Amino acid sequence: MHKINLDISHQDQRGSITDLITEEINAVTLIKFFKGSVRGNHYHNLTTQWCFVTKGKLEVSTLIDESRVSEVFSSGDFFVSLPSEPHAFFALEDSEILTFTSGPRAGANYEEDTYRIKII
């Protein structure tokens, strides 16, 4: 997972506009977590998955050279998991993320590009 620093695209007296993604998106999904729950523990061969934390705090883990590496993300943070990158989420508190995916990940295709592994 890689944190994305968000830059303001436009700002005036009304407020600001920040572009999150400028690539083709196949699905936008709201995912809710109860404190202490784990989601993920998988990777996707073809799918890129961007996540915007709308509420709460999550520890997000990946595997680098078979070692677990984690980072904490909270409301307003934005990060991406690239194809073949393992990812798992542990809810440090009740949380929500908006997940934007490019690749076969939505609806009936949910499991088509999902490969289960154990990270957390």
The 8 nearest C-alpha neighbors of each residue, nearest first, counted from 0:
[[1, 80, 79, 78, 61, 2, 86, 81],
 [0, 2, 78, 79, 3, 80, 81, 77],
 [1, 3, 78, 77, 4, 79, 0, 76],
 [2, 4, 78, 77, 5, 1, 79, 76],
 [5, 3, 6, 2, 77, 76, 78, 1],
 [6, 4, 3, 7, 17, 19, 77, 18],
 [7, 5, 8, 17, 4, 18, 19, 16],
 [6, 8, 17, 9, 16, 15, 5, 10],
 [9, 7, 17, 16, 18, 6, 10, 15],
 [10, 8, 16, 15, 7, 17, 11, 14],
 [9, 11, 15, 14, 16, 7, 8, 12],
 [10, 12, 13, 14, 15, 9, 16, 8],
 [11, 13, 14, 10, 15, 9, 16, 7],
 [14, 12, 11, 15, 10, 16, 9, 7],
 [15, 13, 11, 12, 10, 16, 9, 7],
 [14, 16, 10, 9, 11, 7, 17, 13],
 [15, 17, 9, 8, 7, 10, 18, 14],
 [18, 16, 7, 8, 19, 6, 15, 9],
 [19, 17, 20, 8, 16, 21, 7, 6],
 [18, 20, 17, 21, 5, 77, 6, 51],
 [21, 19, 22, 18, 23, 49, 24, 99],
 [20, 22, 23, 19, 18, 24, 17, 101],
 [23, 21, 20, 24, 101, 19, 100, 25],
 [22, 24, 101, 25, 21, 20, 100, 102],
 [25, 23, 101, 100, 26, 22, 99, 27],
 [26, 24, 101, 100, 102, 23, 105, 27],
 [27, 25, 100, 105, 24, 99, 28, 101],
 [26, 28, 99, 98, 100, 97, 29, 25],
 [27, 29, 98, 97, 30, 26, 99, 96],
 [30, 28, 97, 96, 98, 31, 27, 95],
 [29, 31, 96, 95, 28, 97, 32, 98],
 [32, 30, 95, 94, 29, 96, 33, 93],
 [33, 31, 94, 93, 95, 90, 36, 34],
 [32, 34, 93, 36, 35, 94, 90, 92],
 [35, 33, 92, 93, 90, 91, 36, 32],
 [36, 34, 90, 91, 33, 89, 37, 92],
 [37, 35, 90, 33, 34, 89, 32, 38],
 [36, 38, 89, 88, 90, 35, 39, 87],
 [39, 37, 88, 87, 40, 89, 36, 32],
 [38, 40, 87, 41, 88, 86, 37, 42],
 [39, 41, 87, 117, 116, 118, 86, 115],
 [42, 40, 115, 116, 39, 114, 85, 86],
 [41, 43, 85, 114, 83, 84, 113, 86],
 [44, 42, 113, 112, 83, 46, 82, 45],
 [43, 45, 83, 82, 46, 112, 42, 113],
 [46, 44, 82, 43, 102, 112, 47, 103],
 [47, 45, 102, 82, 43, 101, 44, 48],
 [46, 48, 81, 101, 82, 100, 80, 102],
 [47, 49, 100, 80, 79, 99, 46, 50],
 [48, 50, 79, 99, 98, 78, 100, 80],
 [51, 49, 98, 78, 77, 97, 79, 96],
 [50, 52, 77, 97, 96, 76, 53, 98],
 [51, 53, 96, 74, 76, 75, 54, 73],
 [52, 54, 74, 96, 95, 75, 51, 97],
 [55, 53, 74, 94, 95, 52, 56, 96],
 [56, 54, 94, 73, 93, 74, 92, 95],
 [55, 57, 73, 91, 72, 92, 94, 90],
 [58, 56, 90, 72, 91, 89, 71, 59],
 [57, 59, 71, 89, 70, 88, 72, 69],
 [60, 58, 88, 69, 70, 87, 57, 71],
 [61, 59, 69, 87, 68, 86, 67, 88],
 [60, 62, 86, 85, 68, 67, 69, 0],
 [63, 61, 67, 66, 65, 68, 85, 64],
 [62, 64, 66, 65, 67, 61, 68, 85],
 [63, 65, 66, 62, 67, 68, 61, 85],
 [66, 64, 63, 62, 67, 61, 68, 118],
 [67, 65, 63, 62, 64, 68, 61, 118],
 [66, 68, 62, 61, 63, 60, 69, 65],
 [67, 69, 61, 60, 62, 66, 63, 70],
 [70, 68, 60, 59, 58, 61, 67, 71],
 [69, 71, 59, 58, 72, 60, 68, 57],
 [70, 72, 58, 57, 59, 73, 69, 56],
 [73, 71, 57, 56, 76, 58, 70, 74],
 [72, 74, 56, 55, 76, 52, 75, 57],
 [75, 73, 52, 54, 53, 76, 55, 56],
 [74, 76, 52, 53, 73, 77, 51, 54],
 [77, 75, 52, 74, 73, 72, 51, 78],
 [76, 78, 51, 3, 50, 2, 52, 75],
 [79, 77, 2, 3, 1, 50, 49, 0],
 [78, 80, 49, 1, 0, 48, 50, 81],
 [81, 79, 0, 48, 47, 84, 49, 1],
 [80, 82, 47, 84, 79, 83, 48, 46],
 [81, 83, 44, 46, 45, 47, 43, 84],
 [84, 82, 44, 43, 42, 85, 81, 45],
 [83, 85, 82, 81, 42, 80, 86, 61],
 [86, 84, 42, 61, 41, 62, 83, 40],
 [87, 85, 61, 60, 40, 41, 39, 42],
 [86, 88, 39, 40, 60, 59, 38, 118],
 [87, 89, 59, 38, 37, 58, 39, 57],
 [90, 88, 37, 58, 57, 36, 91, 59],
 [91, 89, 57, 34, 35, 92, 36, 32],
 [90, 92, 57, 56, 34, 35, 89, 58],
 [93, 91, 34, 90, 56, 55, 94, 33],
 [94, 92, 34, 33, 32, 55, 90, 91],
 [95, 93, 55, 54, 32, 31, 92, 56],
 [96, 94, 31, 54, 53, 30, 32, 52],
 [97, 95, 52, 30, 51, 53, 29, 98],
 [96, 98, 29, 51, 28, 50, 30, 52],
 [97, 99, 50, 28, 27, 49, 96, 29],
 [100, 98, 27, 49, 48, 26, 50, 24],
 [101, 99, 48, 26, 24, 47, 25, 102],
 [100, 102, 24, 25, 47, 46, 23, 48],
 [101, 103, 46, 104, 45, 100, 25, 47],
 [104, 102, 108, 112, 105, 46, 111, 101],
 [103, 105, 109, 108, 102, 112, 100, 111],
 [106, 104, 109, 108, 26, 103, 107, 25],
 [105, 107, 108, 109, 104, 26, 110, 103],
 [106, 108, 109, 105, 110, 104, 111, 103],
 [109, 107, 111, 104, 105, 106, 110, 103],
 [108, 110, 104, 105, 107, 106, 111, 112],
 [111, 109, 113, 112, 108, 104, 107, 114],
 [112, 110, 108, 109, 113, 103, 104, 107],
 [111, 113, 43, 110, 103, 44, 104, 45],
 [114, 112, 110, 43, 111, 42, 41, 115],
 [113, 115, 41, 42, 43, 116, 112, 110],
 [116, 114, 41, 40, 113, 42, 117, 39],
 [115, 117, 41, 40, 118, 114, 42, 85],
 [116, 118, 40, 119, 115, 41, 87, 39],
 [119, 117, 40, 87, 116, 67, 61, 62],
 [118, 117, 87, 40, 60, 37, 89, 88]]
